[in-house]
Amino acid sequence: MVPKPEKHTGSCHCGSVQFKVQLTDEFNTIRRCSCSYCSMRGAVAASAQLDGIEFTTGEENLTLYQFNTNTAKHYFCCICGIYTHHQRRSNPTQFGINVACLEGISPFDFPEVIVNDGINHPKDSTSGPLIAGVLRYFKR
């Protein structure tokens, strides 16, 4: 019997939005995106299925932002402004969870993060997902 993956506790900066999430493959799915919005946001996201997140407090404090095709749904706290998660354009059955919102996790915990090419989005071509590069973090 395969053990059920751990649920992580997460929240926005001010704590108004709190949640528990079960990641699809723990932190093996972390990535960033090079689209205009994600480049400015700068978050590292890990994958979770839509039913893998449970809001324990403050779901009503989430605000939705959409742009361009209005397919991806980006959620952030209306009080502190922190992005917590988004429903993916590339795979609408999944959320991307901001790893910085997870208790005990920092985006600087990962020495390498793949950056997906969001400028040439896989939904806009037949070539599938492209890699824009790799973000590396070196601790001193």
Residue pairs with C-beta under 8 A, 6 or more apart in sequence:
4 22
5 22
5 23
5 26
6 22
6 26
7 20
7 21
7 22
8 20
8 21
8 22
8 23
8 102
8 103
8 105
9 18
9 19
9 20
9 102
9 103
10 18
10 19
10 20
10 21
10 84
10 97
10 98
10 101
10 102
10 103
11 17
11 18
11 19
11 84
11 101
11 103
12 18
12 58
12 61
12 76
12 77
12 79
12 80
12 82
12 84
12 101
13 77
13 80
13 81
13 82
14 77
14 79
14 80
14 82
15 57
16 57
16 58
16 61
16 77
16 79
16 80
17 55
17 57
17 58
17 59
17 61
17 62
17 77
17 84
18 55
18 56
18 57
18 58
19 53
19 54
19 55
19 56
19 84
20 53
20 54
20 56
21 48
21 52
21 53
21 54
21 85
21 95
21 97
21 102
22 48
22 49
22 52
22 53
23 29
23 46
23 47
23 48
23 52
23 97
24 46
24 47
24 48
24 49
24 52
24 94
25 47
26 46
27 46
27 99
27 105
27 110
29 46
29 47
30 44
30 45
30 46
30 99
30 110
30 113
30 114
31 44
31 45
31 113
31 114
31 115
31 116
32 38
32 42
32 43
32 44
32 45
32 113
32 114
32 115
32 116
32 135
33 39
33 45
33 115
33 116
33 118
34 115
34 116
34 117
34 118
34 119
34 132
34 133
35 118
35 119
35 121
36 118
36 119
37 67
37 74
38 118
39 118
41 83
43 83
43 98
43 99
43 100
43 107
44 98
44 99
44 100
44 107
44 110
44 113
45 85
45 86
45 96
45 97
45 98
45 99
46 96
46 97
46 99
47 94
47 95
47 96
47 97
48 85
48 94
48 95
48 96
48 97
49 93
49 94
49 95
50 87
50 93
50 94
50 95
52 95
53 85
53 95
53 97
55 62
58 77
61 77
61 78
61 79
62 75
62 76
62 77
62 78
62 84
63 75
63 76
63 77
63 78
64 73
64 74
64 75
65 73
65 74
65 75
65 76
66 72
66 73
66 74
69 89
69 123
71 89
71 92
71 123
72 86
72 87
72 88
72 89
73 86
73 87
74 83
74 86
75 83
75 84
75 85
75 86
76 82
76 83
76 84
77 84
82 98
82 101
83 98
84 97
84 98
84 101
85 95
85 96
85 97
85 98
85 101
86 95
86 96
87 94
87 95
88 94
88 95
88 96
89 121
89 123
90 116
90 121
90 122
90 123
90 129
99 105
99 106
99 107
99 109
99 110
100 106
100 107
107 113
107 137
108 137
108 139
110 137
111 136
111 137
111 138
112 134
112 135
112 136
112 137
113 134
113 135
113 137
114 131
114 134
114 135
115 131
115 132
115 133
115 134
115 135
116 129
116 130
116 131
116 132
117 129
117 130
117 131
117 132
118 132
119 132
120 127
120 130
122 128
122 129
122 130
